[in-house]
Amino acid sequence: MYSVVKDAARGASIALVDDSIIRGDTLRKVLPKLRASGARAIHVRVSSPPIRYPCFMGMDFPTRRELVAHGRSIDEVRKYLGADSLIYLTVDELTNAIGTTELCTACFTGNYPFTINIDETEIAFASDRLWEP
Ligand code: SF4
């Protein structure tokens, strides 16, 4: 449940920072509330690259189809979310910020730290999710 401080939002140009966007469900709820509270503009800034591939190492997003950035350009994601602007970090910016390239970037790049067939692995991890409407 999110609520907006209406006096702060009214007439404001808001920079909304999120650590990542997976399905976009949270922002799709928050942005209309900010608009309804009178926000003049909403600029979303994300401290990770777009998540376009599933995680099979423990995070709960094992299919491409549930990811808002899979198959969408950044501007298409912006429109879907209803933001005035949307900027992600690039993979290079992320690794520079962290100070190492010795890390998994599979959900951003599709380059997994092991050989994998994504189609088969999605079915193995989430066959119950693949056919949701
Ligand atoms: S960086 Fe790797 S381990 Fe972390 S969420 Fe993405 S795919 Fe999973």
Backbone and ligand atoms as CSV (ligand in chain L), in Angstrom:
chain,resi,resn,atom,element,x,y,z
A,1,MET,N,N,0.855,-1.194,0.000
A,1,MET,CA,C,0.000,0.000,0.000
A,1,MET,C,C,0.889,1.242,0.000
A,2,TYR,N,N,0.672,2.120,-0.939
A,2,TYR,CA,C,1.447,3.356,-1.018
A,2,TYR,C,C,0.496,4.538,-0.911
A,3,SER,N,N,0.946,5.565,-0.244
A,3,SER,CA,C,0.143,6.777,-0.184
A,3,SER,C,C,1.029,7.963,-0.539
A,4,VAL,N,N,0.393,9.033,-0.973
A,4,VAL,CA,C,1.113,10.203,-1.462
A,4,VAL,C,C,0.878,11.366,-0.502
A,5,VAL,N,N,1.931,12.122,-0.229
A,5,VAL,CA,C,1.789,13.367,0.521
A,5,VAL,C,C,1.338,14.423,-0.490
A,6,LYS,N,N,0.033,14.668,-0.533
A,6,LYS,CA,C,-0.542,15.461,-1.622
A,6,LYS,C,C,0.018,16.879,-1.672
A,7,ASP,N,N,0.244,17.478,-0.524
A,7,ASP,CA,C,0.779,18.845,-0.519
A,7,ASP,C,C,2.168,18.895,-1.160
A,8,ALA,N,N,2.919,17.807,-1.021
A,8,ALA,CA,C,4.255,17.773,-1.611
A,8,ALA,C,C,4.185,17.484,-3.110
A,9,ALA,N,N,3.201,16.687,-3.522
A,9,ALA,CA,C,3.116,16.280,-4.930
A,9,ALA,C,C,2.484,17.348,-5.813
A,10,ARG,N,N,1.563,18.125,-5.258
A,10,ARG,CA,C,0.782,19.057,-6.073
A,10,ARG,C,C,1.690,20.065,-6.780
A,11,GLY,N,N,1.636,20.058,-8.108
A,11,GLY,CA,C,2.396,21.015,-8.906
A,11,GLY,C,C,3.872,20.684,-9.033
A,12,ALA,N,N,4.310,19.568,-8.476
A,12,ALA,CA,C,5.746,19.257,-8.437
A,12,ALA,C,C,6.192,18.459,-9.662
A,13,SER,N,N,7.439,18.647,-10.029
A,13,SER,CA,C,8.107,17.786,-11.000
A,13,SER,C,C,8.926,16.793,-10.172
A,14,ILE,N,N,8.529,15.535,-10.210
A,14,ILE,CA,C,9.035,14.539,-9.260
A,14,ILE,C,C,10.072,13.632,-9.912
A,15,ALA,N,N,11.192,13.419,-9.233
A,15,ALA,CA,C,12.163,12.397,-9.610
A,15,ALA,C,C,11.913,11.189,-8.717
A,16,LEU,N,N,11.475,10.102,-9.309
A,16,LEU,CA,C,11.136,8.893,-8.557
A,16,LEU,C,C,12.232,7.853,-8.812
A,17,VAL,N,N,12.940,7.475,-7.757
A,17,VAL,CA,C,14.089,6.573,-7.898
A,17,VAL,C,C,13.708,5.182,-7.416
A,18,ASP,N,N,13.999,4.179,-8.248
A,18,ASP,CA,C,13.754,2.784,-7.873
A,18,ASP,C,C,15.041,1.988,-8.119
A,19,ASP,N,N,15.242,0.939,-7.335
A,19,ASP,CA,C,16.481,0.166,-7.515
A,19,ASP,C,C,16.411,-0.745,-8.733
A,20,SER,N,N,15.192,-1.124,-9.143
A,20,SER,CA,C,15.025,-1.975,-10.318
A,20,SER,C,C,13.540,-1.973,-10.672
A,21,ILE,N,N,13.255,-2.372,-11.910
A,21,ILE,CA,C,11.863,-2.561,-12.308
A,21,ILE,C,C,11.756,-3.974,-12.867
A,22,ILE,N,N,10.919,-4.785,-12.252
A,22,ILE,CA,C,10.772,-6.167,-12.715
A,22,ILE,C,C,9.498,-6.275,-13.558
A,23,ARG,N,N,8.356,-6.284,-12.921
A,23,ARG,CA,C,7.101,-6.367,-13.694
A,23,ARG,C,C,6.484,-4.990,-13.930
A,24,GLY,N,N,6.883,-4.027,-13.164
A,24,GLY,CA,C,6.325,-2.675,-13.275
A,24,GLY,C,C,5.043,-2.496,-12.489
A,25,ASP,N,N,4.621,-3.511,-11.747
A,25,ASP,CA,C,3.330,-3.430,-11.041
A,25,ASP,C,C,3.305,-2.295,-10.009
A,26,THR,N,N,4.388,-2.132,-9.270
A,26,THR,CA,C,4.415,-1.106,-8.228
A,26,THR,C,C,4.306,0.291,-8.839
A,27,LEU,N,N,5.121,0.548,-9.864
A,27,LEU,CA,C,5.079,1.885,-10.465
A,27,LEU,C,C,3.746,2.140,-11.154
A,28,ARG,N,N,3.129,1.096,-11.692
A,28,ARG,CA,C,1.814,1.281,-12.332
A,28,ARG,C,C,0.735,1.647,-11.313
A,29,LYS,N,N,1.010,1.371,-10.042
A,29,LYS,CA,C,0.075,1.801,-8.996
A,29,LYS,C,C,0.439,3.184,-8.467
A,30,VAL,N,N,1.738,3.434,-8.335
A,30,VAL,CA,C,2.184,4.678,-7.695
A,30,VAL,C,C,2.020,5.886,-8.629
A,31,LEU,N,N,2.369,5.722,-9.900
A,31,LEU,CA,C,2.342,6.892,-10.787
A,31,LEU,C,C,0.946,7.504,-10.926
A,32,PRO,N,N,-0.117,6.721,-11.092
A,32,PRO,CA,C,-1.446,7.343,-11.151
A,32,PRO,C,C,-1.810,8.089,-9.861
A,33,LYS,N,N,-1.336,7.583,-8.712
A,33,LYS,CA,C,-1.618,8.289,-7.453
A,33,LYS,C,C,-0.913,9.640,-7.431
A,34,LEU,N,N,0.314,9.671,-7.932
A,34,LEU,CA,C,1.035,10.948,-7.992
A,34,LEU,C,C,0.347,11.911,-8.952
A,35,ARG,N,N,-0.097,11.403,-10.102
A,35,ARG,CA,C,-0.831,12.263,-11.064
A,35,ARG,C,C,-2.113,12.797,-10.433
A,36,ALA,N,N,-2.831,11.890,-9.775
A,36,ALA,CA,C,-4.106,12.302,-9.172
A,36,ALA,C,C,-3.887,13.321,-8.059
A,37,SER,N,N,-2.685,13.352,-7.498
A,37,SER,CA,C,-2.366,14.308,-6.439
A,37,SER,C,C,-1.837,15.619,-7.000
A,38,GLY,N,N,-1.808,15.713,-8.333
A,38,GLY,CA,C,-1.441,16.988,-8.946
A,38,GLY,C,C,-0.001,17.114,-9.373
A,39,ALA,N,N,0.750,15.985,-9.416
A,39,ALA,CA,C,2.139,16.070,-9.874
A,39,ALA,C,C,2.171,16.613,-11.300
A,40,ARG,N,N,3.067,17.548,-11.543
A,40,ARG,CA,C,3.187,18.173,-12.868
A,40,ARG,C,C,3.933,17.251,-13.835
A,41,ALA,N,N,4.941,16.540,-13.337
A,41,ALA,CA,C,5.724,15.618,-14.164
A,41,ALA,C,C,6.339,14.561,-13.250
A,42,ILE,N,N,6.542,13.365,-13.824
A,42,ILE,CA,C,7.154,12.282,-13.055
A,42,ILE,C,C,8.295,11.691,-13.883
A,43,HIS,N,N,9.492,11.795,-13.341
A,43,HIS,CA,C,10.687,11.314,-14.028
A,43,HIS,C,C,11.240,10.126,-13.241
A,44,VAL,N,N,11.213,8.936,-13.846
A,44,VAL,CA,C,11.647,7.719,-13.148
A,44,VAL,C,C,13.126,7.462,-13.456
A,45,ARG,N,N,13.891,7.215,-12.404
A,45,ARG,CA,C,15.315,6.923,-12.531
A,45,ARG,C,C,15.585,5.589,-11.834
A,46,VAL,N,N,16.278,4.680,-12.538
A,46,VAL,CA,C,16.420,3.310,-12.050
A,46,VAL,C,C,17.908,2.984,-11.906
A,47,SER,N,N,18.295,2.505,-10.735
A,47,SER,CA,C,19.715,2.252,-10.467
A,47,SER,C,C,20.135,0.843,-10.849
A,48,SER,N,N,19.500,0.314,-11.902
A,48,SER,CA,C,19.965,-0.927,-12.523
A,48,SER,C,C,19.625,-0.817,-14.006
A,49,PRO,N,N,20.191,-1.684,-14.842
A,49,PRO,CA,C,19.769,-1.742,-16.242
A,49,PRO,C,C,18.384,-2.384,-16.347
A,50,PRO,N,N,17.744,-2.298,-17.532
A,50,PRO,CA,C,16.465,-2.990,-17.724
A,50,PRO,C,C,16.620,-4.493,-17.503
A,51,ILE,N,N,15.674,-5.082,-16.776
A,51,ILE,CA,C,15.684,-6.528,-16.538
A,51,ILE,C,C,14.887,-7.182,-17.663
A,52,ARG,N,N,15.590,-7.890,-18.541
A,52,ARG,CA,C,14.943,-8.427,-19.738
A,52,ARG,C,C,14.957,-9.954,-19.799
A,53,TYR,N,N,15.659,-10.582,-18.839
A,53,TYR,CA,C,15.789,-12.042,-18.849
A,53,TYR,C,C,15.488,-12.586,-17.458
A,54,PRO,N,N,15.061,-13.850,-17.394
A,54,PRO,CA,C,14.710,-14.431,-16.094
A,54,PRO,C,C,15.925,-14.651,-15.202
A,55,CYS,N,N,15.638,-14.728,-13.907
A,55,CYS,CA,C,16.645,-15.177,-12.947
A,55,CYS,C,C,16.314,-16.617,-12.578
A,56,PHE,N,N,17.312,-17.485,-12.660
A,56,PHE,CA,C,17.144,-18.883,-12.242
A,56,PHE,C,C,18.005,-19.175,-11.017
A,57,MET,N,N,18.498,-18.098,-10.381
A,57,MET,CA,C,19.423,-18.290,-9.254
A,57,MET,C,C,18.818,-17.848,-7.928
A,58,GLY,N,N,17.526,-17.677,-7.877
A,58,GLY,CA,C,16.944,-17.404,-6.570
A,58,GLY,C,C,15.936,-16.278,-6.532
A,59,MET,N,N,16.000,-15.322,-7.455
A,59,MET,CA,C,14.990,-14.262,-7.468
A,59,MET,C,C,13.727,-14.790,-8.164
A,60,ASP,N,N,12.595,-14.257,-7.773
A,60,ASP,CA,C,11.322,-14.835,-8.210
A,60,ASP,C,C,10.802,-14.176,-9.491
A,61,PHE,N,N,11.587,-14.319,-10.564
A,61,PHE,CA,C,11.059,-13.927,-11.874
A,61,PHE,C,C,11.656,-14.869,-12.939
A,62,PRO,N,N,11.084,-16.085,-13.009
A,62,PRO,CA,C,11.665,-17.131,-13.843
A,62,PRO,C,C,11.170,-17.179,-15.290
A,63,THR,N,N,10.435,-16.148,-15.745
A,63,THR,CA,C,9.988,-16.145,-17.146
A,63,THR,C,C,10.202,-14.770,-17.766
A,64,ARG,N,N,10.460,-14.770,-19.084
A,64,ARG,CA,C,10.628,-13.489,-19.793
A,64,ARG,C,C,9.315,-12.744,-19.887
A,65,ARG,N,N,8.231,-13.475,-20.071
A,65,ARG,CA,C,6.974,-12.800,-20.367
A,65,ARG,C,C,6.451,-11.945,-19.219
A,66,GLU,N,N,6.895,-12.217,-17.995
A,66,GLU,CA,C,6.426,-11.406,-16.863
A,66,GLU,C,C,7.240,-10.120,-16.690
A,67,LEU,N,N,8.308,-9.969,-17.457
A,67,LEU,CA,C,9.208,-8.817,-17.277
A,67,LEU,C,C,8.782,-7.651,-18.158
A,68,VAL,N,N,8.575,-6.505,-17.557
A,68,VAL,CA,C,8.052,-5.370,-18.311
A,68,VAL,C,C,9.023,-4.922,-19.404
A,69,ALA,N,N,10.319,-5.106,-19.191
A,69,ALA,CA,C,11.287,-4.631,-20.176
A,69,ALA,C,C,11.611,-5.667,-21.249
A,70,HIS,N,N,11.109,-6.896,-21.097
A,70,HIS,CA,C,11.396,-7.891,-22.120
A,70,HIS,C,C,10.541,-7.609,-23.353
A,71,GLY,N,N,11.198,-7.435,-24.489
A,71,GLY,CA,C,10.462,-7.177,-25.728
A,71,GLY,C,C,9.955,-5.753,-25.856
A,72,ARG,N,N,10.318,-4.882,-24.926
A,72,ARG,CA,C,9.926,-3.474,-25.025
A,72,ARG,C,C,11.185,-2.602,-25.055
A,73,SER,N,N,11.127,-1.537,-25.835
A,73,SER,CA,C,12.178,-0.525,-25.765
A,73,SER,C,C,12.001,0.256,-24.463
A,74,ILE,N,N,13.010,1.037,-24.096
A,74,ILE,CA,C,12.886,1.846,-22.878
A,74,ILE,C,C,11.738,2.834,-23.007
A,75,ASP,N,N,11.555,3.387,-24.211
A,75,ASP,CA,C,10.444,4.335,-24.357
A,75,ASP,C,C,9.095,3.628,-24.265
A,76,GLU,N,N,9.027,2.400,-24.742
A,76,GLU,CA,C,7.777,1.631,-24.589
A,76,GLU,C,C,7.500,1.328,-23.117
A,77,VAL,N,N,8.551,1.040,-22.358
A,77,VAL,CA,C,8.368,0.828,-20.911
A,77,VAL,C,C,7.887,2.121,-20.264
A,78,ARG,N,N,8.495,3.236,-20.656
A,78,ARG,CA,C,8.081,4.543,-20.100
A,78,ARG,C,C,6.589,4.781,-20.333
A,79,LYS,N,N,6.155,4.530,-21.567
A,79,LYS,CA,C,4.735,4.742,-21.873
A,79,LYS,C,C,3.862,3.793,-21.062
A,80,TYR,N,N,4.274,2.536,-20.950
A,80,TYR,CA,C,3.499,1.545,-20.193
A,80,TYR,C,C,3.349,1.974,-18.734
A,81,LEU,N,N,4.423,2.534,-18.177
A,81,LEU,CA,C,4.390,2.956,-16.772
A,81,LEU,C,C,3.637,4.270,-16.596
A,82,GLY,N,N,3.601,5.068,-17.663
A,82,GLY,CA,C,2.945,6.373,-17.565
A,82,GLY,C,C,3.855,7.461,-17.036
A,83,ALA,N,N,5.179,7.312,-17.257
A,83,ALA,CA,C,6.149,8.306,-16.780
A,83,ALA,C,C,6.428,9.339,-17.875
A,84,ASP,N,N,6.891,10.511,-17.451
A,84,ASP,CA,C,7.291,11.528,-18.425
A,84,ASP,C,C,8.678,11.239,-18.974
A,85,SER,N,N,9.527,10.657,-18.161
A,85,SER,CA,C,10.829,10.205,-18.650
A,85,SER,C,C,11.262,9.003,-17.824
A,86,LEU,N,N,12.153,8.221,-18.415
A,86,LEU,CA,C,12.638,6.997,-17.765
A,86,LEU,C,C,14.087,6.780,-18.172
A,87,ILE,N,N,14.958,6.717,-17.189
A,87,ILE,CA,C,16.371,6.449,-17.464
A,87,ILE,C,C,16.853,5.343,-16.531
A,88,TYR,N,N,17.475,4.322,-17.137
A,88,TYR,CA,C,18.106,3.229,-16.383
A,88,TYR,C,C,19.626,3.456,-16.381
A,89,LEU,N,N,20.315,2.829,-15.446
A,89,LEU,CA,C,21.756,2.683,-15.591
A,89,LEU,C,C,22.032,1.686,-16.694
A,90,THR,N,N,23.155,1.844,-17.386
A,90,THR,CA,C,23.617,0.807,-18.303
A,90,THR,C,C,24.394,-0.243,-17.495
A,91,VAL,N,N,24.692,-1.370,-18.131
A,91,VAL,CA,C,25.493,-2.395,-17.446
A,91,VAL,C,C,26.869,-1.824,-17.088
A,92,ASP,N,N,27.476,-1.070,-17.996
A,92,ASP,CA,C,28.789,-0.471,-17.705
A,92,ASP,C,C,28.703,0.493,-16.528
A,93,GLU,N,N,27.660,1.303,-16.501
A,93,GLU,CA,C,27.513,2.243,-15.378
A,93,GLU,C,C,27.326,1.500,-14.059
A,94,LEU,N,N,26.590,0.397,-14.112
A,94,LEU,CA,C,26.387,-0.393,-12.895
A,94,LEU,C,C,27.700,-0.998,-12.408
A,95,THR,N,N,28.443,-1.619,-13.312
A,95,THR,CA,C,29.696,-2.262,-12.887
A,95,THR,C,C,30.717,-1.213,-12.451
A,96,ASN,N,N,30.713,-0.046,-13.110
A,96,ASN,CA,C,31.609,1.033,-12.655
A,96,ASN,C,C,31.236,1.495,-11.253
A,97,ALA,N,N,29.941,1.599,-10.989
A,97,ALA,CA,C,29.492,2.053,-9.667
A,97,ALA,C,C,29.875,1.056,-8.593
A,98,ILE,N,N,29.769,-0.237,-8.927
A,98,ILE,CA,C,30.089,-1.282,-7.943
A,98,ILE,C,C,31.601,-1.457,-7.814
A,99,GLY,N,N,32.306,-1.233,-8.935
A,99,GLY,CA,C,33.759,-1.338,-8.895
A,99,GLY,C,C,34.279,-2.709,-9.241
A,100,THR,N,N,33.454,-3.539,-9.880
A,100,THR,CA,C,33.918,-4.860,-10.316
A,100,THR,C,C,33.056,-5.347,-11.461
A,101,THR,N,N,33.668,-6.166,-12.314
A,101,THR,CA,C,32.898,-6.836,-13.369
A,101,THR,C,C,32.684,-8.306,-13.012
A,102,GLU,N,N,33.152,-8.703,-11.831
A,102,GLU,CA,C,33.001,-10.089,-11.382
A,102,GLU,C,C,31.641,-10.268,-10.731
A,103,LEU,N,N,30.599,-10.178,-11.529
A,103,LEU,CA,C,29.252,-10.319,-10.985
A,103,LEU,C,C,28.327,-10.828,-12.077
A,104,CYS,N,N,27.216,-11.395,-11.635
A,104,CYS,CA,C,26.206,-11.885,-12.569
A,104,CYS,C,C,25.441,-10.696,-13.163
A,105,THR,N,N,25.269,-10.721,-14.472
A,105,THR,CA,C,24.437,-9.706,-15.138
A,105,THR,C,C,23.389,-10.376,-16.026
A,106,ALA,N,N,23.088,-11.630,-15.727
A,106,ALA,CA,C,22.253,-12.432,-16.636
A,106,ALA,C,C,20.887,-11.815,-16.902
A,107,CYS,N,N,20.258,-11.268,-15.873
A,107,CYS,CA,C,18.906,-10.740,-16.098
A,107,CYS,C,C,18.924,-9.457,-16.924
A,108,PHE,N,N,20.089,-8.819,-17.036
A,108,PHE,CA,C,20.208,-7.625,-17.876
A,108,PHE,C,C,20.652,-7.976,-19.295
A,109,THR,N,N,21.528,-8.953,-19.413
A,109,THR,CA,C,22.201,-9.224,-20.691
A,109,THR,C,C,21.771,-10.523,-21.362
A,110,GLY,N,N,21.238,-11.458,-20.601
A,110,GLY,CA,C,20.953,-12.786,-21.130
A,110,GLY,C,C,22.180,-13.682,-21.156
A,111,ASN,N,N,23.304,-13.171,-20.628
A,111,ASN,CA,C,24.534,-13.971,-20.556
A,111,ASN,C,C,24.626,-14.600,-19.162
A,112,TYR,N,N,24.256,-15.883,-19.091
A,112,TYR,CA,C,24.222,-16.573,-17.802
A,112,TYR,C,C,25.611,-17.115,-17.460
A,113,PRO,N,N,25.896,-17.293,-16.172
A,113,PRO,CA,C,27.216,-17.795,-15.779
A,113,PRO,C,C,27.360,-19.299,-15.986
A,114,PHE,N,N,26.482,-19.870,-16.794
A,114,PHE,CA,C,26.556,-21.289,-17.157
A,114,PHE,C,C,25.813,-21.451,-18.472
A,115,THR,N,N,26.052,-22.565,-19.139
A,115,THR,CA,C,25.359,-22.827,-20.396
A,115,THR,C,C,23.909,-23.157,-20.103
A,116,ILE,N,N,23.012,-22.547,-20.879
A,116,ILE,CA,C,21.601,-22.683,-20.544
A,116,ILE,C,C,20.753,-22.581,-21.804
A,117,ASN,N,N,19.664,-23.316,-21.836
A,117,ASN,CA,C,18.622,-23.149,-22.847
A,117,ASN,C,C,17.462,-22.453,-22.132
A,118,ILE,N,N,17.246,-21.188,-22.427
A,118,ILE,CA,C,16.258,-20.407,-21.667
A,118,ILE,C,C,14.862,-21.000,-21.823
A,119,ASP,N,N,14.493,-21.399,-23.035
A,119,ASP,CA,C,13.144,-21.950,-23.246
A,119,ASP,C,C,12.902,-23.147,-22.327
A,120,GLU,N,N,13.849,-24.075,-22.304
A,120,GLU,CA,C,13.677,-25.278,-21.486
A,120,GLU,C,C,13.712,-24.956,-19.993
A,121,THR,N,N,14.563,-24.015,-19.617
A,121,THR,CA,C,14.702,-23.706,-18.195
A,121,THR,C,C,13.474,-22.965,-17.675
A,122,GLU,N,N,12.900,-22.086,-18.496
A,122,GLU,CA,C,11.653,-21.430,-18.081
A,122,GLU,C,C,10.570,-22.472,-17.786
A,123,ILE,N,N,10.464,-23.452,-18.663
A,123,ILE,CA,C,9.436,-24.485,-18.463
A,123,ILE,C,C,9.721,-25.265,-17.182
A,124,ALA,N,N,10.987,-25.589,-16.958
A,124,ALA,CA,C,11.344,-26.350,-15.758
A,124,ALA,C,C,11.058,-25.567,-14.484
A,125,PHE,N,N,11.287,-24.255,-14.519
A,125,PHE,CA,C,11.128,-23.435,-13.311
A,125,PHE,C,C,9.711,-22.948,-13.099
A,126,ALA,N,N,8.955,-22.781,-14.195
A,126,ALA,CA,C,7.689,-22.059,-14.032
A,126,ALA,C,C,6.634,-22.499,-15.034
A,127,SER,N,N,6.491,-23.771,-15.225
A,127,SER,CA,C,5.500,-24.221,-16.204
A,127,SER,C,C,4.098,-23.752,-15.832
A,128,ASP,N,N,3.856,-23.552,-14.533
A,128,ASP,CA,C,2.533,-23.085,-14.116
A,128,ASP,C,C,2.293,-21.636,-14.480
A,129,ARG,N,N,3.372,-20.859,-14.755
A,129,ARG,CA,C,3.203,-19.432,-15.055
A,129,ARG,C,C,3.143,-19.158,-16.548
A,130,LEU,N,N,3.659,-20.079,-17.351
A,130,LEU,CA,C,3.847,-19.745,-18.763
A,130,LEU,C,C,2.548,-19.554,-19.516
A,131,TRP,N,N,1.488,-20.137,-19.011
A,131,TRP,CA,C,0.261,-20.087,-19.791
A,131,TRP,C,C,-0.812,-19.247,-19.128
A,132,GLU,N,N,-0.370,-18.398,-18.164
A,132,GLU,CA,C,-1.335,-17.473,-17.581
A,132,GLU,C,C,-1.807,-16.491,-18.640
A,133,PRO,N,N,-3.096,-16.055,-18.600
A,133,PRO,CA,C,-3.564,-15.093,-19.595
A,133,PRO,C,C,-2.869,-13.755,-19.432
L,1,SF4,S1,S,21.984,-10.434,-11.405
L,1,SF4,FE1,FE,21.923,-12.678,-11.743
L,1,SF4,S2,S,21.502,-13.559,-9.709
L,1,SF4,FE2,FE,20.979,-11.355,-9.614
L,1,SF4,S3,S,18.777,-11.233,-10.085
L,1,SF4,FE3,FE,19.886,-10.959,-12.031
L,1,SF4,S4,S,20.050,-13.036,-12.929
L,1,SF4,FE4,FE,19.508,-13.268,-10.737
